[in-house]
Amino acid sequence: MEILEKTEPIIIFIAIITGLELSDISILNNNSESLITLFLCLMLYGLFLEVPIKDLKNSFKNVKFTSTSLIINFIWTPLLGYFLGSLFLKGNIDIFIGFFMLILTPCTDWYLVFTKMAKGNVNLSLSILPINLILQIILLPIYLILFFASNNSMNYYELGYSILIVVIIPFVLAQLTKFILKNKEKLNEKITNFFSNCQIIFLAIAIFGIFNSKGEIVFDNLNSILLIFIPLILFFIINLILDFTISKKIEFTYEDYVSLTMTTLARNSPLALAIAVNSFPGRELILIGLVIGPLIELPVLYCISKILTSIKKRY
């Protein structure tokens, strides 16, 4: 693992604490919100540069793995997430929405690191990445409308505008960059590496902006925010058991079992955060709920990778 990947939870935690500590400084407070969208867009631009969309066809080469992971990620997980949210977070609809958005978006980066750590099939995990990215962009607004439109929690115009600004435009720019630089491999590699290395920095600056401008909201709702840890831990436990059971039933190899586990457990909170920033203006608890996720997710995935490695021979 790279240094930044190892320390990502620490970097996020420092960004949160620093933002809260400096929330009384007016010059920072007044400009924090303008930083959030900008740096989330830069982060997603770097993500889209890395994702091999041209290799989308590879997702369908292993039909058994692809169909299993897609059913878990995009049919089972939304239903589980809504059930757990209804059980523990119904009293705070904004925290509930933040949790649901976190659960619905499969990871597109660090899950590969944990797959490698647990001796899984990295190539198989990589093959599923493009379709996971495309489907979560398409299905996230659909599921939000399906589950939350009835309680007037959704503004369709703002949701569409957010996806245009923070997803579609960075995606198009990333594809244009790759097209323009397709015959300039060294320059393409330098640009991609730069944005790849800076993704966590861009995310940390955006998170700093969120907590710097909304420090009072955090302290006023601390109990509600901490509640998100309960359904999140239950999500990991339930899906970990489900992945093991299914992998045994359909006779996955250990390597493919690890790949299934990581792609169905790791979540893509930065993408969900970028969409939420402009989709739910004035509802900062949704953003805060999304930011809290990685603080528990990354240490849990690290522990799971060690557990999987320890059962490799017995599997």
Secondary structure, 3 states (H helix, E strand, C coil): CCHHHHCHHHHHHHHHHHHHHCCCCHHHHHHHHHHHHHHHHHHHHHHHHHCCHHHHHHHHCCHHHHHHHHHHHHHHHHHHHHHHHHHHCCCCHHHHHHHHHHHHCECCCHHHHHHHHCCCCHHHHHHHHHHHHHHHHHHHHHHHHHHHHHHCCCCHHHHHHHHHHHHHHHHHHHHHHHHHCCCCHHHHHHHHHHHHHHHHHHHHHHHHHHHHHCHHHHHHCHHHHHCCHHHHHHHHHHHHHHHHHHHHHCCCCHHHHHHHHHHHHCECHHHHHHHHHHHCCCCHHHHHHHHHHHHHHHHHHHHHHHHHHHCCCCC
